[in-house]
Amino acid sequence: MLGAGRCSNPPGPGGLRGCSCFSKPLTEAGPALAAVRVAHRIDKPGHVSNRIHVADIAQAIEAAFRLRHDGIINVTDGEPASPNEQIEYAAKLLGIAPPPLLSLDDAKRTLSPFLMSFYEGCARIRSDRLKRELGVTLRHPDYRKGLDALLEDGFEPRTPSRP
């Protein structure tokens, strides 16, 4: 039996999930996803998350099949970082100002429950087993390398729009 993998928020075609500053048309994403395609910086000290580039997801899946791995592996960059830090880096790459910082109370009043659900928990996910058991060396070992690659691969900035 082939094991399962758990992926953190993958940037790839369509941008960086939850805080997209890069875009290509989303295929079959529908209007529900359009609401989360605008970046929001929310003031919640200590809140972190992980990311993973779609190319690294693909190589993890390939390794799991090749090795006939049986078990669960976290497929993530292993470098938890503040979503605000990630958004600020993306804005810097694009040469634009990051969106304004919202207080947590203002965010709760103005943003959708779906978007706020990303701020309910805080996950510091390690990728030790990905490297040790599957032998995967990430092509994009952190969000900076992943965002750099997206921009180098031709993803272009878009003008944020609200539905």
Backbone bond lengths (Angstrom), bond angles and torsions (degrees), N, CA, C in turn:
res aa  C-N    CA-C-N  psi(-1)  N-CA   C-N-CA  omega(-1)  CA-C   N-CA-C  phi
1 M - - - 1.460 - - 1.519 108.85 -
2 L 1.311 116.34 134.33 1.454 121.62 178.50 1.514 109.38 -83.32
3 G 1.310 116.15 136.31 1.461 120.85 -179.24 1.510 112.69 -74.88
4 A 1.299 114.75 176.00 1.457 121.96 -178.95 1.511 110.15 -107.96
5 G 1.313 115.88 158.36 1.457 121.89 174.65 1.505 109.50 -124.39
6 R 1.311 116.06 149.13 1.461 121.59 174.98 1.511 107.43 -114.44
7 C 1.334 116.62 125.42 1.458 120.75 -177.08 1.521 110.80 -105.92
8 S 1.326 114.42 140.98 1.454 118.57 170.42 1.523 107.93 -80.32
9 N 1.308 118.21 -176.89 1.469 122.41 -173.75 1.521 111.27 -62.58
10 P 1.353 118.12 111.56 1.457 119.50 -173.97 1.520 113.86 -89.66
11 P 1.350 118.07 125.48 1.456 118.07 166.73 1.511 108.00 -80.73
12 G 1.270 116.29 145.53 1.459 121.74 -179.97 1.509 107.37 175.64
13 P 1.303 118.73 -155.16 1.462 119.24 178.97 1.525 110.50 -52.94
14 G 1.309 115.26 122.67 1.459 119.78 -177.32 1.509 111.71 105.92
15 G 1.313 118.37 -13.87 1.447 120.18 173.67 1.504 114.01 107.51
16 L 1.299 115.25 -168.96 1.447 123.54 -178.82 1.510 107.59 -89.62
17 R 1.329 117.94 113.41 1.458 122.08 -172.82 1.517 111.37 -57.53
18 G 1.306 116.11 132.24 1.450 121.42 175.04 1.509 113.67 87.84
19 C 1.314 118.07 -24.64 1.471 118.66 179.47 1.520 108.54 -150.07
20 S 1.323 115.76 57.58 1.447 121.36 -173.81 1.516 112.91 -74.05
21 C 1.310 114.75 127.87 1.454 120.89 170.43 1.518 109.75 -119.54
22 F 1.330 117.00 -7.30 1.448 123.43 177.22 1.513 106.82 -112.11
23 S 1.310 116.61 149.52 1.454 116.14 178.74 1.511 112.38 -150.66
24 K 1.265 114.37 150.16 1.454 128.48 162.61 1.513 101.77 -140.53
25 P 1.300 119.11 160.71 1.463 118.00 179.70 1.527 111.26 -56.30
26 L 1.301 116.37 132.93 1.460 120.74 176.57 1.523 107.60 -79.62
27 T 1.297 116.57 129.08 1.453 119.65 179.34 1.515 109.29 -86.35
28 E 1.300 115.53 123.88 1.456 122.76 176.12 1.523 113.75 55.31
29 A 1.336 117.37 29.81 1.458 119.69 -179.25 1.521 111.40 -81.75
30 G 1.315 116.48 -33.07 1.451 119.80 177.92 1.518 113.24 78.58
31 P 1.335 116.20 169.88 1.461 120.90 -175.86 1.524 113.68 -68.24
32 A 1.325 118.53 -23.91 1.467 119.45 -179.02 1.515 110.99 -62.52
33 L 1.335 117.25 -35.76 1.455 120.18 -179.35 1.522 111.67 -77.11
34 A 1.315 117.77 -24.00 1.462 120.25 -179.16 1.524 111.48 -58.89
35 A 1.301 117.72 -30.79 1.465 121.64 -178.31 1.521 112.69 -67.49
36 V 1.333 118.38 -23.06 1.464 120.00 -178.65 1.520 112.49 -102.50
37 R 1.315 117.91 9.79 1.459 120.78 -176.23 1.514 113.00 -88.94
38 V 1.314 119.05 2.12 1.455 122.72 177.59 1.526 107.85 -104.49
39 A 1.318 116.06 133.76 1.462 120.10 -178.69 1.528 111.00 -72.57
40 H 1.319 114.57 140.29 1.466 122.08 174.78 1.515 107.68 -133.55
41 R 1.317 116.22 128.76 1.468 120.11 173.12 1.521 106.85 -100.52
42 I 1.321 115.71 124.53 1.463 121.48 -176.92 1.521 108.77 -119.50
43 D 1.318 115.03 130.43 1.464 120.78 -178.42 1.527 110.13 -76.65
44 K 1.333 115.22 93.57 1.461 121.51 176.01 1.531 106.76 -138.60
45 P 1.337 116.74 86.05 1.467 120.88 -176.97 1.529 111.66 -54.56
46 G 1.320 115.65 139.33 1.451 121.67 178.01 1.516 114.95 85.68
47 H 1.336 117.82 -7.85 1.466 120.82 -179.30 1.528 108.94 -77.83
48 V 1.332 116.51 125.44 1.455 121.35 178.40 1.521 110.41 -134.09
49 S 1.318 114.96 162.89 1.458 122.14 173.64 1.521 107.72 -151.77
50 N 1.315 115.79 168.67 1.454 122.16 176.68 1.518 109.24 -109.82
51 R 1.293 115.25 164.55 1.459 122.32 175.38 1.514 107.68 -134.46
52 I 1.323 115.68 168.17 1.468 121.35 174.03 1.521 107.75 -153.77
53 H 1.306 116.64 136.71 1.462 122.08 178.83 1.523 108.97 -79.01
54 V 1.309 116.95 144.26 1.463 121.98 -177.45 1.530 111.58 -58.67
55 A 1.326 118.63 -32.84 1.467 120.76 177.53 1.527 110.74 -65.40
56 D 1.328 116.95 -34.07 1.460 120.41 178.10 1.527 111.69 -74.72
57 I 1.317 116.89 -31.74 1.470 119.75 173.22 1.527 108.88 -62.43
58 A 1.329 116.10 -45.95 1.466 120.70 -178.47 1.522 111.11 -60.58
59 Q 1.326 117.83 -42.88 1.463 118.13 -178.76 1.525 111.39 -71.03
60 A 1.331 118.29 -29.97 1.470 120.56 175.86 1.530 110.35 -67.18
61 I 1.318 116.91 -41.74 1.468 120.76 178.26 1.526 110.09 -64.18
62 E 1.319 116.38 -44.27 1.468 120.63 179.64 1.527 109.90 -60.20
63 A 1.329 117.87 -44.56 1.468 121.33 -179.90 1.531 111.04 -64.26
64 A 1.327 117.03 -40.69 1.466 120.42 179.50 1.528 111.08 -62.66
65 F 1.325 117.44 -42.10 1.469 120.92 177.02 1.524 110.76 -66.35
66 R 1.322 115.99 -47.72 1.464 120.53 -177.82 1.524 111.28 -58.81
67 L 1.342 116.73 -42.32 1.468 121.61 -177.92 1.525 113.22 -88.12
68 R 1.336 115.72 -4.51 1.471 120.58 -175.53 1.526 110.58 52.39
69 H 1.312 113.78 46.58 1.468 120.82 -176.83 1.525 110.91 -65.20
70 D 1.316 116.07 136.19 1.459 122.01 178.31 1.523 107.83 -119.53
71 G 1.296 116.74 105.61 1.459 121.14 -179.40 1.515 110.96 152.67
72 I 1.291 115.07 -178.09 1.466 120.80 -179.39 1.517 108.94 -106.71
73 I 1.316 115.14 132.84 1.459 122.59 179.43 1.529 107.95 -126.12
74 N 1.321 116.80 132.12 1.464 120.28 171.57 1.523 107.76 -76.86
75 V 1.314 115.92 122.75 1.459 121.22 178.74 1.517 106.25 -103.39
76 T 1.314 114.65 96.39 1.458 121.38 -173.73 1.513 109.53 -153.98
77 D 1.316 116.08 164.32 1.456 119.52 -178.57 1.525 112.96 -72.95
78 G 1.321 118.74 -16.64 1.458 121.02 178.70 1.513 114.07 76.04
79 E 1.329 117.34 8.76 1.462 121.01 178.51 1.524 109.65 -124.57
80 P 1.339 117.24 84.52 1.465 118.61 178.00 1.534 110.30 -59.25
81 A 1.315 115.51 138.56 1.467 120.37 -179.81 1.520 108.96 -146.69
82 S 1.283 115.28 156.03 1.458 122.04 177.22 1.529 109.84 -63.38
83 P 1.339 117.88 134.14 1.465 118.95 174.68 1.540 111.29 -56.64
84 N 1.324 116.12 -34.21 1.473 118.80 178.87 1.518 111.07 -64.05
85 E 1.326 116.64 -40.63 1.465 121.20 177.69 1.528 109.96 -61.25
86 Q 1.327 116.64 -41.33 1.457 121.40 -179.51 1.538 110.77 -66.19
87 I 1.308 116.44 -43.37 1.468 121.03 179.69 1.524 110.21 -66.12
88 E 1.323 117.36 -42.10 1.468 121.04 179.21 1.529 111.06 -62.70
89 Y 1.342 116.68 -38.86 1.458 119.91 178.15 1.522 110.43 -65.83
90 A 1.331 117.22 -44.22 1.466 120.92 178.48 1.528 110.67 -60.37
91 A 1.322 116.87 -43.50 1.469 120.59 179.17 1.528 110.44 -62.10
92 K 1.329 116.24 -42.05 1.470 120.47 178.67 1.527 110.62 -60.80
93 L 1.335 117.27 -44.08 1.468 120.67 177.81 1.522 111.87 -57.55
94 L 1.313 115.13 -38.36 1.463 120.61 -176.91 1.518 113.31 -85.22
95 G 1.324 116.09 -8.60 1.469 119.68 -178.97 1.509 112.83 71.97
96 I 1.329 116.46 31.18 1.466 120.35 178.83 1.525 109.18 -123.15
97 A 1.303 115.72 162.10 1.461 120.47 176.70 1.526 109.04 -75.54
98 P 1.322 117.18 141.43 1.462 118.37 175.71 1.525 109.99 -68.44
99 P 1.317 117.46 158.43 1.467 119.16 177.81 1.524 110.02 -63.74
100 P 1.316 117.17 159.09 1.467 119.73 -179.38 1.522 111.58 -63.17
101 L 1.321 115.58 151.70 1.457 121.98 178.01 1.524 108.66 -81.77
102 L 1.337 115.88 122.85 1.464 121.35 178.26 1.519 109.77 -97.06
103 S 1.317 116.32 142.13 1.460 118.55 171.38 1.523 107.28 -67.82
104 L 1.326 116.65 157.24 1.464 120.34 179.12 1.526 110.08 -60.64
105 D 1.328 117.81 -39.47 1.475 120.86 178.67 1.521 111.85 -63.89
106 D 1.353 117.06 -43.97 1.466 120.12 178.17 1.523 110.79 -63.55
107 A 1.337 116.17 -39.97 1.461 120.08 179.43 1.529 110.32 -62.65
108 K 1.325 117.54 -43.17 1.465 121.07 179.75 1.523 111.29 -62.34
109 R 1.341 116.86 -33.45 1.471 120.73 -179.51 1.521 112.66 -78.20
110 T 1.339 117.44 -29.83 1.462 119.26 -170.18 1.528 115.41 -110.79
111 L 1.319 117.94 -20.46 1.458 120.09 -177.01 1.527 111.23 -101.58
112 S 1.297 115.72 159.74 1.471 120.82 -176.88 1.528 110.76 -68.19
113 P 1.331 116.22 153.83 1.471 119.81 174.26 1.534 111.82 -57.93
114 F 1.331 116.46 -36.01 1.459 119.73 178.17 1.526 110.59 -60.33
115 L 1.312 117.40 -49.68 1.456 120.71 179.65 1.525 111.31 -62.55
116 M 1.308 117.13 -41.12 1.464 120.56 -179.63 1.530 111.77 -68.23
117 S 1.331 117.34 -21.93 1.464 119.58 179.43 1.526 111.65 -61.68
118 F 1.332 118.12 -25.43 1.459 121.50 177.19 1.528 111.81 -68.43
119 Y 1.324 116.73 -16.45 1.459 120.98 -177.98 1.522 112.93 -104.08
120 E 1.329 117.81 2.75 1.470 120.72 179.90 1.521 111.72 -73.15
121 G 1.287 117.39 -38.01 1.460 121.11 -179.06 1.510 110.16 -115.01
122 C 1.297 114.28 -179.41 1.459 120.59 178.84 1.524 105.86 -146.29
123 A 1.309 117.38 116.59 1.463 120.61 -174.93 1.525 110.85 -115.95
124 R 1.305 114.83 125.31 1.469 121.77 171.70 1.522 106.01 -110.34
125 I 1.331 115.39 95.99 1.456 120.98 -172.51 1.527 109.86 -99.66
126 R 1.320 114.85 133.04 1.463 120.90 179.58 1.519 109.53 -98.51
127 S 1.319 114.98 153.21 1.468 120.06 -179.71 1.522 111.90 -117.45
128 D 1.323 117.82 22.69 1.467 121.81 -177.67 1.527 112.37 -55.72
129 R 1.334 117.74 -46.57 1.468 121.12 -177.21 1.529 111.27 -67.66
130 L 1.322 117.11 -34.49 1.462 121.23 176.79 1.526 109.33 -57.02
131 K 1.317 115.50 -45.61 1.464 120.58 -178.40 1.533 111.21 -75.44
132 R 1.321 116.42 -46.48 1.464 121.12 -174.32 1.537 112.60 -72.32
133 E 1.320 117.64 -49.66 1.466 120.43 -173.48 1.525 113.78 -85.39
134 L 1.318 117.01 -32.74 1.463 119.46 179.88 1.526 112.39 -101.13
135 G 1.336 116.71 -11.16 1.459 120.04 179.37 1.512 113.90 68.44
136 V 1.321 116.82 24.76 1.458 121.41 -177.06 1.529 110.24 -82.45
137 T 1.314 115.52 128.37 1.463 121.70 169.07 1.516 105.61 -106.79
138 L 1.312 116.32 114.74 1.465 120.30 -175.21 1.525 111.45 -63.73
139 R 1.311 115.49 134.87 1.470 120.81 174.56 1.524 110.10 -71.49
140 H 1.316 114.89 -30.89 1.466 121.84 -178.33 1.531 107.22 -127.96
141 P 1.343 117.78 82.70 1.468 121.17 -168.76 1.524 115.92 -72.76
142 D 1.311 118.40 -6.21 1.461 120.28 176.30 1.527 109.01 -152.14
143 Y 1.335 115.62 170.48 1.468 118.85 -176.28 1.524 112.17 -61.59
144 R 1.333 117.92 -31.03 1.464 120.27 -179.71 1.532 110.39 -64.22
145 K 1.318 115.88 -47.05 1.480 119.55 179.30 1.530 110.49 -64.98
146 G 1.319 117.41 -37.58 1.461 120.78 177.95 1.515 112.48 -64.82
147 L 1.325 116.70 -45.21 1.468 119.98 178.67 1.525 111.12 -67.91
148 D 1.339 117.13 -39.33 1.468 120.17 176.05 1.531 109.93 -57.06
149 A 1.344 116.39 -45.03 1.465 121.07 -178.72 1.524 111.39 -64.41
150 L 1.335 117.17 -40.47 1.470 119.41 178.80 1.523 110.77 -59.92
151 L 1.312 116.43 -44.76 1.459 120.41 -179.77 1.531 110.56 -66.21
152 E 1.341 117.08 -43.05 1.468 121.14 178.99 1.521 111.72 -63.96
153 D 1.340 116.69 -30.28 1.465 120.71 -179.34 1.523 113.34 -81.59
154 G 1.322 117.53 4.19 1.446 120.17 173.56 1.509 116.61 102.76
155 F 1.322 118.71 5.06 1.460 119.45 175.06 1.512 108.00 -68.15
156 E 1.317 115.50 136.11 1.454 120.68 -173.95 1.517 110.73 -115.53
157 P 1.339 115.27 150.60 1.466 117.39 176.22 1.516 109.97 -65.62
158 R 1.290 114.84 151.97 1.452 120.34 176.72 1.510 108.31 -128.75
159 T 1.283 115.25 162.55 1.452 119.94 176.75 1.522 108.33 -83.25
160 P 1.332 117.01 119.19 1.474 118.37 178.67 1.518 111.17 -60.30
161 S 1.305 115.39 140.96 1.469 120.24 175.60 1.512 108.01 -135.35
162 R 1.269 115.65 147.33 1.462 120.71 178.02 1.514 108.43 -104.81
163 P 1.354 116.25 138.94 1.467 118.54 -179.64 1.517 111.67 -67.07
